[in-house]
C-alpha cells in the first residue's frame, strides 16, 4: 500500500518530464514524461520518424529505439544527415566512402540503442528491454516504437490488436519508468490541415496515452514546416480538433528540425 506523499522529493517515481526537444514544445506544454505513453500520429510521409529521431537524439538520455519500419542502414543515413545537416544522399556517400568519419558522427548519439526486428512481438520488446537492463544495469529512459502497426499481435483483429498492444506498452512504461513514444498512423484523406484531429487516429487507441500529437507538413514559399498539434494532453492544454499547433522548421532533405517562432491559431491556447 502506498500514499502519494511518498512521491515528494523521491527520484523516479513516474511522471518525471524529459528535457524538451524544442523550446516550442516547452512553451506549449508538449513534454514527454516517464512512466507514460505518448503517441505521434500522421499520414505516411508526414514526418513521424523524423520527429521521433530528433526527439531521441536531442533528449540525450539512454534510449531504446524499435525501428520496425526502417532498416539499420537507412536509420544510420538519416541520423548522419540530421546531425551533419547534409542531404541523405550525401550521408549515404559518407557511409560508403568515409566510414571512419561516419562512425564519428554516429558516436555523437551513442545514447541511442536499436532493435530492427521488422514485426516484433510484445515478447520481443520485453526481451530487448531486459537485455538493455542486463548490459547497462538500468532501464532505458526513453523507448521509441516505430510503429504501432508493426507490432505482431497474433489472435487479434487489426484494431483490437492495436488497442491490446497499447495496453501492454502502458504497462511497459510503468514497469520500467521509461517514457514510451509510439508512432502511429492517421486516416488518409481525413479532414484537417496541416494537422488532423484526434478522431483521425486509426484504431481508437486514444484512451491510453497521456499525450497524443498529430503532425503534418506545411509549405510557405520555399520553406517547409512540420506542424505538431497536441490533440490530447493530460499535463497541458490540448485541442482535439488539431487546429492549434506549434511549428518547427523542417528540411526534408536532411531531416533537420529546429525551432521557429510558435505558430498557433488561437491566442488562448498557449497564453493570455
C-alpha positions in Angstrom: 0.0 0.0 0.0 1.3 3.5 -0.9 0.4 7.1 -0.2 1.0 9.9 -2.7 3.2 11.7 -0.1 5.9 9.2 -0.8 6.4 10.7 -4.3 7.6 14.0 -2.9 11.4 14.5 -3.3 11.7 10.9 -4.4 13.6 10.3 -7.7 12.0 8.3 -10.5 8.5 7.7 -9.1 6.9 8.1 -12.5 5.7 11.2 -14.5 9.0 13.0 -14.4 9.4 15.2 -17.5 12.1 14.5 -20.0 14.1 17.5 -21.3 12.0 19.2 -24.0 13.4 18.5 -27.5 12.4 22.0 -28.7 11.8 25.3 -27.0 8.4 25.5 -28.8 7.4 22.2 -27.1 8.3 23.5 -23.7 6.3 26.7 -24.2 3.3 24.7 -25.5 3.5 22.0 -22.7 4.4 19.3 -25.2 6.6 17.3 -22.7 7.3 13.6 -22.8 7.1 12.1 -19.3 8.5 8.9 -17.7 6.1 6.0 -17.0 3.7 7.5 -19.6 2.9 6.7 -23.2 3.0 9.4 -25.9 1.6 8.8 -29.4 2.8 10.8 -32.5 0.4 10.1 -35.4 0.2 11.2 -39.0 -0.3 10.0 -42.6 2.5 8.1 -44.3 5.3 10.6 -45.2 4.2 13.2 -42.7 7.5 13.1 -40.8 6.8 10.8 -37.9 10.1 9.1 -38.0 11.9 12.4 -38.5 10.5 14.0 -35.4 10.9 10.8 -33.3 14.5 10.6 -34.2 15.0 14.2 -33.5 13.4 13.9 -30.1 15.5 10.8 -29.3 18.7 12.5 -30.4 18.1 15.8 -28.6 16.9 14.3 -25.4 20.4 12.8 -24.8 19.1 10.1 -22.4 19.6 6.3 -22.8 17.1 5.4 -25.5 16.0 2.0 -26.9 14.6 2.6 -30.4 12.5 -0.1 -32.0 12.8 0.6 -35.7 10.4 -1.9 -37.2 9.5 0.3 -40.1 13.1 1.2 -41.3 16.3 -0.8 -41.6 19.7 -0.1 -39.9 21.4 1.4 -43.0 18.6 3.9 -43.6 18.5 4.9 -39.9 22.3 5.4 -39.9 22.0 7.5 -43.0 19.2 9.6 -41.5 21.0 10.2 -38.2 24.2 11.3 -40.0 22.1 13.5 -42.3 20.3 15.1 -39.4 23.4 15.5 -37.2 25.6 16.9 -40.0 22.8 18.9 -41.8 23.7 17.3 -45.1 21.3 15.6 -47.5 20.5 11.9 -47.1 22.2 11.2 -50.4 25.4 12.9 -49.1 25.1 10.9 -45.9 24.9 7.7 -47.8 28.0 8.5 -49.7 29.7 9.3 -46.4 28.8 5.9 -45.0 30.2 4.2 -48.1 33.4 6.3 -48.8 34.4 7.6 -45.3 33.2 5.0 -42.8 35.6 6.3 -40.0 34.1 9.8 -40.3 30.6 8.4 -40.5 31.3 6.5 -37.3 32.5 9.7 -35.5 29.2 11.4 -36.4 27.2 8.4 -35.2 29.1 8.4 -31.9 27.6 11.8 -31.1 24.4 9.9 -30.5 25.9 6.9 -28.7 23.0 7.1 -26.2 20.8 5.5 -28.8 20.4 1.7 -28.9 18.5 -0.1 -31.7 16.3 -3.1 -32.5 15.4 -3.7 -36.2 13.1 -6.6 -35.9 10.5 -6.0 -38.7 7.5 -7.4 -36.9 8.3 -7.5 -33.2 6.1 -9.3 -30.8 5.4 -7.9 -27.3 7.8 -10.5 -26.0 10.5 -9.3 -28.4 10.1 -5.8 -26.9 10.3 -7.1 -23.4 13.3 -9.2 -24.2 15.1 -6.2 -25.7 14.4 -4.1 -22.6 15.6 -7.0 -20.4 18.8 -7.2 -22.4 19.3 -3.4 -22.1 18.9 -3.7 -18.3 21.3 -6.6 -18.1 24.0 -4.7 -20.1 23.6 -1.3 -18.5 22.1 -2.1 -15.1 19.2 0.2 -15.6 16.1 0.6 -17.8 16.1 3.0 -20.8 14.8 6.4 -20.1 13.1 6.6 -23.4 11.6 3.8 -25.5 10.6 4.6 -29.1 8.3 2.2 -31.0 8.2 2.9 -34.8 5.4 2.0 -35.3 2.4 0.5 -33.6 1.0 -1.3 -36.7 4.2 -3.3 -37.0 3.8 -5.0 -33.6 2.7 -8.6 -34.2 -0.4 -9.4 -32.2 -1.5 -12.9 -33.1 -5.1 -13.9 -32.4 -6.3 -10.3 -32.6 -8.1 -8.3 -35.3 -6.1 -5.3 -36.6 -7.7 -2.6 -34.4 -8.2 -4.9 -31.5 -4.5 -5.8 -31.7 -3.6 -2.1 -31.7 -5.6 -1.5 -28.5 -4.1 -4.6 -26.8 -0.6 -3.5 -27.8 -1.2 -0.1 -26.3 -2.3 -1.5 -23.0 0.9 -3.6 -22.9 3.0 -0.6 -23.8 1.4 1.4 -20.9 2.4 -1.5 -18.6 5.9 -1.4 -20.0 6.1 2.3 -19.3 5.0 1.9 -15.7 7.2 -1.2 -15.2 10.4 0.4 -16.5 9.6 4.1 -15.6 10.5 4.9 -19.2 8.8 7.4 -21.4 7.4 5.4 -24.2 6.9 7.1 -27.6 4.8 5.3 -30.1 4.4 6.2 -33.7 1.1 5.6 -35.4 -1.0 6.3 -38.5 -3.9 8.6 -39.1 -6.6 8.0 -41.7 -5.5 9.3 -45.1 -8.0 11.7 -46.7 -9.4 12.7 -43.3 -10.2 16.3 -42.7 -7.6 18.6 -41.1 -4.7 20.7 -42.4 -1.9 20.7 -41.6 -2.7 18.6 -38.5 -5.6 16.2 -38.4 -8.0 15.9 -35.4 -7.8 13.3 -32.7 -10.7 11.4 -34.4 -8.4 10.7 -37.4 -6.2 8.3 -35.5 -6.6 4.7 -36.5 -7.8 2.0 -34.2 -9.4 4.1 -31.4 -6.2 4.0 -29.3 -6.6 7.5 -27.8 -7.8 6.4 -24.4 -4.5 5.0 -23.1 -1.7 7.6 -24.0 -1.1 10.5 -21.7 -0.4 12.7 -24.8 -1.4 12.4 -28.4 0.2 14.5 -31.1 -0.9 14.7 -34.7 1.6 16.1 -37.3 1.6 17.4 -40.8 3.8 19.4 -43.1 3.1 22.9 -44.4 4.8 24.8 -47.2 5.3 28.6 -47.3 7.2 29.7 -50.3 10.4 27.7 -50.4 10.2 26.9 -46.7 8.8 23.7 -45.2 7.5 23.4 -41.7 6.5 20.5 -39.5 3.4 21.3 -37.5 2.7 19.4 -34.3 -0.8 19.6 -32.6 -1.4 18.3 -29.1 -4.9 16.7 -29.5 -4.7 15.1 -26.1 -2.5 16.1 -23.2 -3.1 15.2 -19.6 -0.4 17.6 -18.4 -1.2 20.6 -20.5 -3.5 22.3 -22.9 -4.9 20.4 -25.9 -7.4 20.8 -28.7 -8.9 17.7 -30.2 -9.6 19.4 -33.5 -5.8 19.8 -34.3 -6.4 23.4 -35.2 -3.9 24.6 -32.6 -0.3 23.6 -33.3 3.3 24.6 -33.0 5.6 24.9 -36.0 9.1 23.6 -36.4 11.4 24.5 -39.3 11.9 21.3 -41.3 14.4 20.4 -44.1 13.1 17.1 -45.6 16.4 16.6 -47.5 18.5 16.4 -44.3 15.6 15.6 -41.9 16.8 18.5 -39.8 14.2 20.0 -37.4 14.7 23.2 -35.4 12.7 25.9 -33.5 11.0 28.7 -35.2 8.5 31.2 -33.7 5.5 29.4 -32.3 2.6 29.1 -34.8 -0.8 28.9 -33.3 -4.3 29.8 -34.5 -5.9 30.8 -31.2 -4.2 33.2 -28.8 -6.0 31.5 -25.8 -4.2 28.1 -26.3 -0.7 29.0 -25.1 -1.1 32.3 -23.3 -3.4 35.1 -22.5 
